[in-house]
Amino acid sequence: MEDEAKMTVQDPISTETPGDSLLFQPAESEPEIQEIQEIAGDSSDESQRPILTSFQKHSASTLGNQISLIYVNTPVPELIKRKIEVDFESFPVVSIGRSPENVVVIPDAGVSRNHAELERNGDRVILKDLQSSNGTYVYDGQEFQKVENTAEVGPNSLVKLGTGTILRIVAG
């Protein structure tokens, strides 16, 4: 019984090896996602809005100055599960796109040359779409929501760039 308790409190991100599956959310985060969906779905009660905002800030604040982007899906099969290290101290604004001038280069024809940016703003990490042709999306627990301008992202956020590339953001 003691071993079972230890297994449920372990952080699955820290125990995975690069070959392990990264497609599934840790079980302990599911209730938080459901709570966000319930709060976000009920916009008539303004008293619940600060709860959603404080959860988003808490999520992003656990990322720190170093994050990793992990390929979950891409037209280039060799890149799936590959990790890209990002350091906000070296690159305060992380450009993402198909062009080799970007900090993070995405080899996908469905991704614009200058597609999006990640920026640390205080204790938050902000994803900004740069008017990309095929859009930037963040997964809300049920479906990918289009980023019209900017969106706050946190640990385990799934980001879809264009039509075929999906990245997971994890603490570095």
Salt bridges, closest charged atoms under 4 A:
GLU46 OE1 - ARG49 NE 2.95
GLU152 OE1 - ARG124 NH1 3.38
